[in-house]
Amino acid sequence: MASIAEQMVIKTGAIIASNDLAGAATLKTQDDRMDELHREVFRVLLSEEFTSGTEAAIDATLLSRYYERFGDHAVSVAHRVVYLVTGEWHDEVNLDEALEMRTAASARGTAPVRDS
């Protein structure tokens, strides 16, 4: 989880610096992986094989949750970059769709068409 978080923070910085819509879309994939790992932590902690005790379980749960939220925040930043670049704001923006819209507009040499 730490490795993914480190990759996400580096990528988020690059996305902000370059207004990179394609990079913004890829952050969601990394966040999905972070979510999977968070769920895996619970599977391990709830298994019969976990014998390290309550304190270790609480520490692992909290750490996993913090990493998972870190990923969520990176995706939130990516959503804001999409808004800054396209002018489109959605509560649950489809980053791939925003990228396609922007690419099509660039090919036409026009601004992206926005729904009113």
Secondary structure, 3 states (H helix, E strand, C coil): CHHHHHHHHHHHHHHHHHCCHHHHHHHHHHHHHHHHHHHHHHHHHHCCCCCCCHHHHHHHHHHHHHHHHHHHHHHHHHHHHHHHHHCCCCCCCCHHHHHHHHHHHHHHCCCCCCCC
